[in-house]
Amino acid sequence: MDIGELVLDGFDSRVDPARVTAAFEAELTRLVRERGVPLAADGTGVALDGLAGLPPLPATTSAVRLGEALARAVHAGLAGRGDAR
């Protein structure tokens, strides 16, 4: 899986982007390892330009909580619970 760009806009300036990224990568890796990527289960490649309609993120300044929640939201989109763009 390749995520070309992860854009975070509108977050508190106290949120450390590097820690969000690290937590995001760790949690998404765990989710993919445990649950797979349902949209790619048939073995064909899937390319998405973006995902919309994902679960809301928590209002937090914890980079770890934010990264983990973001990974869960992205995985939900890859599981078909979101709108592909």
N, C-alpha and C positions, 0 to 999 in steps of 0.2 A: 504494500500500500504506500502511495506517495501523496503526501499532503503538501502541495506546492507552496502555499502561503496561508498563514493563520493571522487574521487581522482582528485586533481587539481595539475597539473604539469606545470612548465614553466611560472608561473605568478610572477610578480614583488614582491619582498620581503616585500614591504610596504602594500600589500593586507592582511588584517586581516582575517584568515580562519574562526574564530568564527563568525564574522560579515557576511561573505559570506554565511556560513551555515544558520544563522538566516534568512537572506533575502531570500535564496533559499527555506527554509521550508515554510516561510510565503507566498511567491508567488506561490509555487507549491500547497499549501493547497487552496489558493484562486482559482487557475485555475481548480483544481479537483472539488472543490465545485460548481463553476459556469458552467464548461463544461464537467465534468465527465472524465472518462478514456475510450476513444473509443475502445481500444483494448480489454477491459474487459466488453464491453456493453452487451454481450450475457449472462453474468452471470458466465461464466467459468473462472477459475483462469488462469492467464497468468504469466509465469516465463521467464524473460529475463536475460541473463548473461551480456549483455551489449548492448549499442546502438551506432551506427556509422552513419555517414552521416547527422548529425544534423546541424542546422543553426549555422553559426559562432558566436562567442562571441565578444563583443565590446572590443576594445583596451582601457582599463580604469584601473585606480588604485582605483576606487570607489568600495568598497566591496559590497555596496547595489546594485549598477547597475549591477555588475558582478553576484551576487547571483540571482537577478531577471531575468537576461538574461539566466543564466544557467537553471533556473526553466522553463522558456519558451521553451528552447531548449529540455529539457527532456520531457516536456509535448507534444511537437511536435512529439517526437519519440514515445510516448505512444499513440499518435493519428494516428500512422502509417506513419508519414512523417520522416522516417529514416530507417536504416537497422538494424534489430535485429540480435544479435550474440548469 
